[in-house]
Amino acid sequence: MNAAIRPFRIAVPDAVLTDLHERLARARWPEKEVVDDWSQGIPPSPMCGEVCDYWRTR
C-alpha cells in the first residue's frame, strides 16, 4: 500500500449543484425547544444555519 497523498478531482454536474443549492435555500429549521434539556432531542444550533448557508453560497 502506498501512503503518499495524491491530489484528485471530483466532477459534479452543474445541474446537481444547482439542485443542492436550491434545496439548501428551502431548508426549514425547527423552532427553539420549549425545554432547557435534551428531552426533545439535540438542540438546534445557530451553526446549523451557518453551515447550510456556507454550503449553499460558497
mmJSON file of the N, C-alpha and C atoms, coordinates in Angstrom:
{"data_MODEL":{"atom_site":{
"group_PDB":["ATOM","ATOM","ATOM","ATOM","ATOM","ATOM","ATOM","ATOM","ATOM","ATOM","ATOM","ATOM","ATOM","ATOM","ATOM","ATOM","ATOM","ATOM","ATOM","ATOM","ATOM","ATOM","ATOM","ATOM","ATOM","ATOM","ATOM","ATOM","ATOM","ATOM","ATOM","ATOM","ATOM","ATOM","ATOM","ATOM","ATOM","ATOM","ATOM","ATOM","ATOM","ATOM","ATOM","ATOM","ATOM","ATOM","ATOM","ATOM","ATOM","ATOM","ATOM","ATOM","ATOM","ATOM","ATOM","ATOM","ATOM","ATOM","ATOM","ATOM","ATOM","ATOM","ATOM","ATOM","ATOM","ATOM","ATOM","ATOM","ATOM","ATOM","ATOM","ATOM","ATOM","ATOM","ATOM","ATOM","ATOM","ATOM","ATOM","ATOM","ATOM","ATOM","ATOM","ATOM","ATOM","ATOM","ATOM","ATOM","ATOM","ATOM","ATOM","ATOM","ATOM","ATOM","ATOM","ATOM","ATOM","ATOM","ATOM","ATOM","ATOM","ATOM","ATOM","ATOM","ATOM","ATOM","ATOM","ATOM","ATOM","ATOM","ATOM","ATOM","ATOM","ATOM","ATOM","ATOM","ATOM","ATOM","ATOM","ATOM","ATOM","ATOM","ATOM","ATOM","ATOM","ATOM","ATOM","ATOM","ATOM","ATOM","ATOM","ATOM","ATOM","ATOM","ATOM","ATOM","ATOM","ATOM","ATOM","ATOM","ATOM","ATOM","ATOM","ATOM","ATOM","ATOM","ATOM","ATOM","ATOM","ATOM","ATOM","ATOM","ATOM","ATOM","ATOM","ATOM","ATOM","ATOM","ATOM","ATOM","ATOM","ATOM","ATOM","ATOM","ATOM","ATOM","ATOM","ATOM","ATOM","ATOM","ATOM","ATOM","ATOM","ATOM"],
"id":[1,2,3,4,5,6,7,8,9,10,11,12,13,14,15,16,17,18,19,20,21,22,23,24,25,26,27,28,29,30,31,32,33,34,35,36,37,38,39,40,41,42,43,44,45,46,47,48,49,50,51,52,53,54,55,56,57,58,59,60,61,62,63,64,65,66,67,68,69,70,71,72,73,74,75,76,77,78,79,80,81,82,83,84,85,86,87,88,89,90,91,92,93,94,95,96,97,98,99,100,101,102,103,104,105,106,107,108,109,110,111,112,113,114,115,116,117,118,119,120,121,122,123,124,125,126,127,128,129,130,131,132,133,134,135,136,137,138,139,140,141,142,143,144,145,146,147,148,149,150,151,152,153,154,155,156,157,158,159,160,161,162,163,164,165,166,167,168,169,170,171,172,173,174],
"type_symbol":["N","C","C","N","C","C","N","C","C","N","C","C","N","C","C","N","C","C","N","C","C","N","C","C","N","C","C","N","C","C","N","C","C","N","C","C","N","C","C","N","C","C","N","C","C","N","C","C","N","C","C","N","C","C","N","C","C","N","C","C","N","C","C","N","C","C","N","C","C","N","C","C","N","C","C","N","C","C","N","C","C","N","C","C","N","C","C","N","C","C","N","C","C","N","C","C","N","C","C","N","C","C","N","C","C","N","C","C","N","C","C","N","C","C","N","C","C","N","C","C","N","C","C","N","C","C","N","C","C","N","C","C","N","C","C","N","C","C","N","C","C","N","C","C","N","C","C","N","C","C","N","C","C","N","C","C","N","C","C","N","C","C","N","C","C","N","C","C","N","C","C","N","C","C"],
"label_atom_id":["N","CA","C","N","CA","C","N","CA","C","N","CA","C","N","CA","C","N","CA","C","N","CA","C","N","CA","C","N","CA","C","N","CA","C","N","CA","C","N","CA","C","N","CA","C","N","CA","C","N","CA","C","N","CA","C","N","CA","C","N","CA","C","N","CA","C","N","CA","C","N","CA","C","N","CA","C","N","CA","C","N","CA","C","N","CA","C","N","CA","C","N","CA","C","N","CA","C","N","CA","C","N","CA","C","N","CA","C","N","CA","C","N","CA","C","N","CA","C","N","CA","C","N","CA","C","N","CA","C","N","CA","C","N","CA","C","N","CA","C","N","CA","C","N","CA","C","N","CA","C","N","CA","C","N","CA","C","N","CA","C","N","CA","C","N","CA","C","N","CA","C","N","CA","C","N","CA","C","N","CA","C","N","CA","C","N","CA","C","N","CA","C","N","CA","C","N","CA","C","N","CA","C"],
"label_alt_id":[null,null,null,null,null,null,null,null,null,null,null,null,null,null,null,null,null,null,null,null,null,null,null,null,null,null,null,null,null,null,null,null,null,null,null,null,null,null,null,null,null,null,null,null,null,null,null,null,null,null,null,null,null,null,null,null,null,null,null,null,null,null,null,null,null,null,null,null,null,null,null,null,null,null,null,null,null,null,null,null,null,null,null,null,null,null,null,null,null,null,null,null,null,null,null,null,null,null,null,null,null,null,null,null,null,null,null,null,null,null,null,null,null,null,null,null,null,null,null,null,null,null,null,null,null,null,null,null,null,null,null,null,null,null,null,null,null,null,null,null,null,null,null,null,null,null,null,null,null,null,null,null,null,null,null,null,null,null,null,null,null,null,null,null,null,null,null,null,null,null,null,null,null,null],
"label_comp_id":["MET","MET","MET","ASN","ASN","ASN","ALA","ALA","ALA","ALA","ALA","ALA","ILE","ILE","ILE","ARG","ARG","ARG","PRO","PRO","PRO","PHE","PHE","PHE","ARG","ARG","ARG","ILE","ILE","ILE","ALA","ALA","ALA","VAL","VAL","VAL","PRO","PRO","PRO","ASP","ASP","ASP","ALA","ALA","ALA","VAL","VAL","VAL","LEU","LEU","LEU","THR","THR","THR","ASP","ASP","ASP","LEU","LEU","LEU","HIS","HIS","HIS","GLU","GLU","GLU","ARG","ARG","ARG","LEU","LEU","LEU","ALA","ALA","ALA","ARG","ARG","ARG","ALA","ALA","ALA","ARG","ARG","ARG","TRP","TRP","TRP","PRO","PRO","PRO","GLU","GLU","GLU","LYS","LYS","LYS","GLU","GLU","GLU","VAL","VAL","VAL","VAL","VAL","VAL","ASP","ASP","ASP","ASP","ASP","ASP","TRP","TRP","TRP","SER","SER","SER","GLN","GLN","GLN","GLY","GLY","GLY","ILE","ILE","ILE","PRO","PRO","PRO","PRO","PRO","PRO","SER","SER","SER","PRO","PRO","PRO","MET","MET","MET","CYS","CYS","CYS","GLY","GLY","GLY","GLU","GLU","GLU","VAL","VAL","VAL","CYS","CYS","CYS","ASP","ASP","ASP","TYR","TYR","TYR","TRP","TRP","TRP","ARG","ARG","ARG","THR","THR","THR","ARG","ARG","ARG"],
"label_asym_id":["A","A","A","A","A","A","A","A","A","A","A","A","A","A","A","A","A","A","A","A","A","A","A","A","A","A","A","A","A","A","A","A","A","A","A","A","A","A","A","A","A","A","A","A","A","A","A","A","A","A","A","A","A","A","A","A","A","A","A","A","A","A","A","A","A","A","A","A","A","A","A","A","A","A","A","A","A","A","A","A","A","A","A","A","A","A","A","A","A","A","A","A","A","A","A","A","A","A","A","A","A","A","A","A","A","A","A","A","A","A","A","A","A","A","A","A","A","A","A","A","A","A","A","A","A","A","A","A","A","A","A","A","A","A","A","A","A","A","A","A","A","A","A","A","A","A","A","A","A","A","A","A","A","A","A","A","A","A","A","A","A","A","A","A","A","A","A","A","A","A","A","A","A","A"],
"label_entity_id":["1","1","1","1","1","1","1","1","1","1","1","1","1","1","1","1","1","1","1","1","1","1","1","1","1","1","1","1","1","1","1","1","1","1","1","1","1","1","1","1","1","1","1","1","1","1","1","1","1","1","1","1","1","1","1","1","1","1","1","1","1","1","1","1","1","1","1","1","1","1","1","1","1","1","1","1","1","1","1","1","1","1","1","1","1","1","1","1","1","1","1","1","1","1","1","1","1","1","1","1","1","1","1","1","1","1","1","1","1","1","1","1","1","1","1","1","1","1","1","1","1","1","1","1","1","1","1","1","1","1","1","1","1","1","1","1","1","1","1","1","1","1","1","1","1","1","1","1","1","1","1","1","1","1","1","1","1","1","1","1","1","1","1","1","1","1","1","1","1","1","1","1","1","1"],
"label_seq_id":[1,1,1,2,2,2,3,3,3,4,4,4,5,5,5,6,6,6,7,7,7,8,8,8,9,9,9,10,10,10,11,11,11,12,12,12,13,13,13,14,14,14,15,15,15,16,16,16,17,17,17,18,18,18,19,19,19,20,20,20,21,21,21,22,22,22,23,23,23,24,24,24,25,25,25,26,26,26,27,27,27,28,28,28,29,29,29,30,30,30,31,31,31,32,32,32,33,33,33,34,34,34,35,35,35,36,36,36,37,37,37,38,38,38,39,39,39,40,40,40,41,41,41,42,42,42,43,43,43,44,44,44,45,45,45,46,46,46,47,47,47,48,48,48,49,49,49,50,50,50,51,51,51,52,52,52,53,53,53,54,54,54,55,55,55,56,56,56,57,57,57,58,58,58],
"pdbx_PDB_ins_code":[null,null,null,null,null,null,null,null,null,null,null,null,null,null,null,null,null,null,null,null,null,null,null,null,null,null,null,null,null,null,null,null,null,null,null,null,null,null,null,null,null,null,null,null,null,null,null,null,null,null,null,null,null,null,null,null,null,null,null,null,null,null,null,null,null,null,null,null,null,null,null,null,null,null,null,null,null,null,null,null,null,null,null,null,null,null,null,null,null,null,null,null,null,null,null,null,null,null,null,null,null,null,null,null,null,null,null,null,null,null,null,null,null,null,null,null,null,null,null,null,null,null,null,null,null,null,null,null,null,null,null,null,null,null,null,null,null,null,null,null,null,null,null,null,null,null,null,null,null,null,null,null,null,null,null,null,null,null,null,null,null,null,null,null,null,null,null,null,null,null,null,null,null,null],
"Cartn_x":[0.84,0.0,0.891,0.549,1.278,0.53,1.163,0.525,0.718,1.293,1.529,0.197,0.168,-1.022,-0.976,-2.046,-2.123,-3.359,-3.229,-4.403,-5.388,-6.645,-7.66,-8.705,-9.47,-10.544,-11.861,-12.885,-14.227,-15.037,-15.813,-16.627,-18.101,-18.722,-20.145,-20.83,-21.822,-22.502,-23.123,-23.113,-23.692,-25.144,-25.893,-27.315,-27.479,-26.571,-26.628,-26.329,-25.342,-25.008,-26.128,-26.744,-27.861,-29.014,-29.314,-30.376,-30.058,-28.818,-28.419,-28.578,-28.116,-28.233,-29.694,-30.554,-31.977,-32.6,-32.263,-32.813,-32.302,-31.029,-30.498,-31.178,-31.486,-32.166,-33.567,-34.174,-35.531,-35.545,-34.364,-34.296,-35.061,-35.833,-36.579,-35.993,-35.734,-35.124,-36.196,-36.078,-37.088,-37.056,-38.189,-38.264,-37.425,-37.104,-36.358,-37.189,-36.484,-37.157,-37.874,-38.898,-39.627,-39.07,-38.059,-37.408,-35.924,-35.259,-33.834,-32.932,-33.509,-32.693,-32.798,-32.29,-32.285,-33.463,-34.495,-35.629,-36.39,-36.228,-36.873,-35.885,-34.716,-33.708,-32.552,-31.663,-30.493,-30.935,-30.519,-30.918,-30.342,-31.173,-30.626,-29.682,-28.624,-27.615,-27.699,-27.413,-27.331,-26.313,-25.348,-24.326,-24.923,-26.012,-26.642,-27.002,-27.618,-27.971,-26.753,-25.716,-24.482,-23.803,-23.774,-23.165,-23.979,-25.29,-26.157,-25.915,-25.852,-25.611,-24.241,-23.252,-21.904,-21.937,-22.598,-22.678,-23.439,-24.43,-25.271,-24.582,-23.761,-23.233,-21.759,-21.033,-19.591,-19.168],
"Cartn_y":[-1.176,0.0,1.247,2.206,3.461,4.506,5.06,6.024,7.467,7.661,9.025,9.723,10.991,11.796,12.217,11.926,12.283,13.14,14.224,15.055,14.29,14.643,14.05,15.112,14.863,15.775,15.027,15.774,15.222,16.057,15.395,16.101,15.938,17.056,17.062,17.947,17.421,18.229,19.493,20.566,21.831,21.667,20.833,20.638,20.056,19.174,18.577,19.644,20.479,21.545,22.578,22.904,23.844,23.291,22.016,21.383,21.422,21.116,21.155,22.561,23.559,24.946,25.341,24.94,25.266,24.575,23.305,22.587,23.169,23.556,24.182,25.517,26.263,27.557,27.37,26.21,25.947,25.253,24.988,24.276,25.052,24.327,24.938,24.421,25.324,24.96,24.945,24.045,23.96,25.182,25.399,26.471,26.077,27.045,26.764,25.83,24.941,23.998,24.743,24.1,24.712,24.258,23.391,22.936,23.254,23.273,23.598,22.367,21.179,19.971,19.29,18.08,17.366,16.403,16.581,15.647,15.717,16.787,16.903,16.64,16.1,15.81,16.789,16.674,17.548,18.969,19.933,21.32,21.804,22.444,23.002,24.153,24.228,25.246,26.306,27.552,28.565,28.17,27.35,26.908,26.097,25.382,24.585,25.472,26.589,27.516,28.112,28.363,28.916,27.921,26.656,25.622,25.461,25.438,25.322,26.495,27.703,28.873,28.799,28.313,28.166,27.2,26.052,25.064,25.634,26.467,26.994,28.102,28.907,30.114,30.071,29.07,29.047,27.767],
"Cartn_z":[0.0,0.0,0.0,-0.825,-0.909,-0.077,0.932,1.822,1.37,0.196,-0.289,-0.568,-0.259,-0.54,-1.997,-2.715,-4.132,-4.36,-5.105,-5.401,-6.286,-6.169,-7.026,-7.344,-8.363,-8.768,-8.694,-8.36,-8.371,-9.355,-10.166,-11.163,-10.789,-10.456,-10.129,-11.154,-11.853,-12.869,-12.258,-13.019,-12.547,-12.144,-12.842,-12.519,-11.111,-10.724,-9.382,-8.327,-8.58,-7.631,-7.542,-8.661,-8.661,-7.835,-8.021,-7.248,-5.758,-5.389,-3.989,-3.418,-4.14,-3.666,-3.472,-4.384,-4.265,-3.057,-2.838,-1.681,-0.372,-0.325,0.885,1.156,0.103,0.264,0.842,0.595,1.092,2.451,3.024,4.305,5.37,6.156,7.261,8.562,9.469,10.734,11.818,12.778,13.834,14.742,15.401,16.394,17.611,18.431,19.662,20.536,21.256,22.133,23.26,23.801,24.922,26.262,26.244,27.476,27.386,28.53,28.557,28.581,28.413,28.419,27.05,26.953,25.681,25.549,26.348,26.317,24.992,24.24,22.924,21.797,22.13,21.114,21.203,20.239,20.206,19.899,20.711,20.446,19.108,18.281,17.037,17.375,16.646,16.89,15.794,16.142,15.085,14.025,14.424,13.482,12.336,12.585,11.522,10.337,10.611,9.546,8.877,9.663,9.109,8.181,8.57,7.733,6.451,6.577,5.401,4.453,4.993,4.156,3.483,4.204,3.625,2.437,2.63,1.542,0.341,0.629,-0.446,-1.231,-0.563,-1.212,-1.548,-1.059,-1.323,-1.967],
"occupancy":[1.0,1.0,1.0,1.0,1.0,1.0,1.0,1.0,1.0,1.0,1.0,1.0,1.0,1.0,1.0,1.0,1.0,1.0,1.0,1.0,1.0,1.0,1.0,1.0,1.0,1.0,1.0,1.0,1.0,1.0,1.0,1.0,1.0,1.0,1.0,1.0,1.0,1.0,1.0,1.0,1.0,1.0,1.0,1.0,1.0,1.0,1.0,1.0,1.0,1.0,1.0,1.0,1.0,1.0,1.0,1.0,1.0,1.0,1.0,1.0,1.0,1.0,1.0,1.0,1.0,1.0,1.0,1.0,1.0,1.0,1.0,1.0,1.0,1.0,1.0,1.0,1.0,1.0,1.0,1.0,1.0,1.0,1.0,1.0,1.0,1.0,1.0,1.0,1.0,1.0,1.0,1.0,1.0,1.0,1.0,1.0,1.0,1.0,1.0,1.0,1.0,1.0,1.0,1.0,1.0,1.0,1.0,1.0,1.0,1.0,1.0,1.0,1.0,1.0,1.0,1.0,1.0,1.0,1.0,1.0,1.0,1.0,1.0,1.0,1.0,1.0,1.0,1.0,1.0,1.0,1.0,1.0,1.0,1.0,1.0,1.0,1.0,1.0,1.0,1.0,1.0,1.0,1.0,1.0,1.0,1.0,1.0,1.0,1.0,1.0,1.0,1.0,1.0,1.0,1.0,1.0,1.0,1.0,1.0,1.0,1.0,1.0,1.0,1.0,1.0,1.0,1.0,1.0,1.0,1.0,1.0,1.0,1.0,1.0],
"B_iso_or_equiv":[0.0,0.0,0.0,0.0,0.0,0.0,0.0,0.0,0.0,0.0,0.0,0.0,0.0,0.0,0.0,0.0,0.0,0.0,0.0,0.0,0.0,0.0,0.0,0.0,0.0,0.0,0.0,0.0,0.0,0.0,0.0,0.0,0.0,0.0,0.0,0.0,0.0,0.0,0.0,0.0,0.0,0.0,0.0,0.0,0.0,0.0,0.0,0.0,0.0,0.0,0.0,0.0,0.0,0.0,0.0,0.0,0.0,0.0,0.0,0.0,0.0,0.0,0.0,0.0,0.0,0.0,0.0,0.0,0.0,0.0,0.0,0.0,0.0,0.0,0.0,0.0,0.0,0.0,0.0,0.0,0.0,0.0,0.0,0.0,0.0,0.0,0.0,0.0,0.0,0.0,0.0,0.0,0.0,0.0,0.0,0.0,0.0,0.0,0.0,0.0,0.0,0.0,0.0,0.0,0.0,0.0,0.0,0.0,0.0,0.0,0.0,0.0,0.0,0.0,0.0,0.0,0.0,0.0,0.0,0.0,0.0,0.0,0.0,0.0,0.0,0.0,0.0,0.0,0.0,0.0,0.0,0.0,0.0,0.0,0.0,0.0,0.0,0.0,0.0,0.0,0.0,0.0,0.0,0.0,0.0,0.0,0.0,0.0,0.0,0.0,0.0,0.0,0.0,0.0,0.0,0.0,0.0,0.0,0.0,0.0,0.0,0.0,0.0,0.0,0.0,0.0,0.0,0.0,0.0,0.0,0.0,0.0,0.0,0.0],
"pdbx_formal_charge":[null,null,null,null,null,null,null,null,null,null,null,null,null,null,null,null,null,null,null,null,null,null,null,null,null,null,null,null,null,null,null,null,null,null,null,null,null,null,null,null,null,null,null,null,null,null,null,null,null,null,null,null,null,null,null,null,null,null,null,null,null,null,null,null,null,null,null,null,null,null,null,null,null,null,null,null,null,null,null,null,null,null,null,null,null,null,null,null,null,null,null,null,null,null,null,null,null,null,null,null,null,null,null,null,null,null,null,null,null,null,null,null,null,null,null,null,null,null,null,null,null,null,null,null,null,null,null,null,null,null,null,null,null,null,null,null,null,null,null,null,null,null,null,null,null,null,null,null,null,null,null,null,null,null,null,null,null,null,null,null,null,null,null,null,null,null,null,null,null,null,null,null,null,null],
"auth_seq_id":[1,1,1,2,2,2,3,3,3,4,4,4,5,5,5,6,6,6,7,7,7,8,8,8,9,9,9,10,10,10,11,11,11,12,12,12,13,13,13,14,14,14,15,15,15,16,16,16,17,17,17,18,18,18,19,19,19,20,20,20,21,21,21,22,22,22,23,23,23,24,24,24,25,25,25,26,26,26,27,27,27,28,28,28,29,29,29,30,30,30,31,31,31,32,32,32,33,33,33,34,34,34,35,35,35,36,36,36,37,37,37,38,38,38,39,39,39,40,40,40,41,41,41,42,42,42,43,43,43,44,44,44,45,45,45,46,46,46,47,47,47,48,48,48,49,49,49,50,50,50,51,51,51,52,52,52,53,53,53,54,54,54,55,55,55,56,56,56,57,57,57,58,58,58],
"auth_comp_id":["MET","MET","MET","ASN","ASN","ASN","ALA","ALA","ALA","ALA","ALA","ALA","ILE","ILE","ILE","ARG","ARG","ARG","PRO","PRO","PRO","PHE","PHE","PHE","ARG","ARG","ARG","ILE","ILE","ILE","ALA","ALA","ALA","VAL","VAL","VAL","PRO","PRO","PRO","ASP","ASP","ASP","ALA","ALA","ALA","VAL","VAL","VAL","LEU","LEU","LEU","THR","THR","THR","ASP","ASP","ASP","LEU","LEU","LEU","HIS","HIS","HIS","GLU","GLU","GLU","ARG","ARG","ARG","LEU","LEU","LEU","ALA","ALA","ALA","ARG","ARG","ARG","ALA","ALA","ALA","ARG","ARG","ARG","TRP","TRP","TRP","PRO","PRO","PRO","GLU","GLU","GLU","LYS","LYS","LYS","GLU","GLU","GLU","VAL","VAL","VAL","VAL","VAL","VAL","ASP","ASP","ASP","ASP","ASP","ASP","TRP","TRP","TRP","SER","SER","SER","GLN","GLN","GLN","GLY","GLY","GLY","ILE","ILE","ILE","PRO","PRO","PRO","PRO","PRO","PRO","SER","SER","SER","PRO","PRO","PRO","MET","MET","MET","CYS","CYS","CYS","GLY","GLY","GLY","GLU","GLU","GLU","VAL","VAL","VAL","CYS","CYS","CYS","ASP","ASP","ASP","TYR","TYR","TYR","TRP","TRP","TRP","ARG","ARG","ARG","THR","THR","THR","ARG","ARG","ARG"],
"auth_asym_id":["A","A","A","A","A","A","A","A","A","A","A","A","A","A","A","A","A","A","A","A","A","A","A","A","A","A","A","A","A","A","A","A","A","A","A","A","A","A","A","A","A","A","A","A","A","A","A","A","A","A","A","A","A","A","A","A","A","A","A","A","A","A","A","A","A","A","A","A","A","A","A","A","A","A","A","A","A","A","A","A","A","A","A","A","A","A","A","A","A","A","A","A","A","A","A","A","A","A","A","A","A","A","A","A","A","A","A","A","A","A","A","A","A","A","A","A","A","A","A","A","A","A","A","A","A","A","A","A","A","A","A","A","A","A","A","A","A","A","A","A","A","A","A","A","A","A","A","A","A","A","A","A","A","A","A","A","A","A","A","A","A","A","A","A","A","A","A","A","A","A","A","A","A","A"],
"auth_atom_id":["N","CA","C","N","CA","C","N","CA","C","N","CA","C","N","CA","C","N","CA","C","N","CA","C","N","CA","C","N","CA","C","N","CA","C","N","CA","C","N","CA","C","N","CA","C","N","CA","C","N","CA","C","N","CA","C","N","CA","C","N","CA","C","N","CA","C","N","CA","C","N","CA","C","N","CA","C","N","CA","C","N","CA","C","N","CA","C","N","CA","C","N","CA","C","N","CA","C","N","CA","C","N","CA","C","N","CA","C","N","CA","C","N","CA","C","N","CA","C","N","CA","C","N","CA","C","N","CA","C","N","CA","C","N","CA","C","N","CA","C","N","CA","C","N","CA","C","N","CA","C","N","CA","C","N","CA","C","N","CA","C","N","CA","C","N","CA","C","N","CA","C","N","CA","C","N","CA","C","N","CA","C","N","CA","C","N","CA","C","N","CA","C","N","CA","C","N","CA","C","N","CA","C"],
"pdbx_PDB_model_num":[1,1,1,1,1,1,1,1,1,1,1,1,1,1,1,1,1,1,1,1,1,1,1,1,1,1,1,1,1,1,1,1,1,1,1,1,1,1,1,1,1,1,1,1,1,1,1,1,1,1,1,1,1,1,1,1,1,1,1,1,1,1,1,1,1,1,1,1,1,1,1,1,1,1,1,1,1,1,1,1,1,1,1,1,1,1,1,1,1,1,1,1,1,1,1,1,1,1,1,1,1,1,1,1,1,1,1,1,1,1,1,1,1,1,1,1,1,1,1,1,1,1,1,1,1,1,1,1,1,1,1,1,1,1,1,1,1,1,1,1,1,1,1,1,1,1,1,1,1,1,1,1,1,1,1,1,1,1,1,1,1,1,1,1,1,1,1,1,1,1,1,1,1,1]
}}}
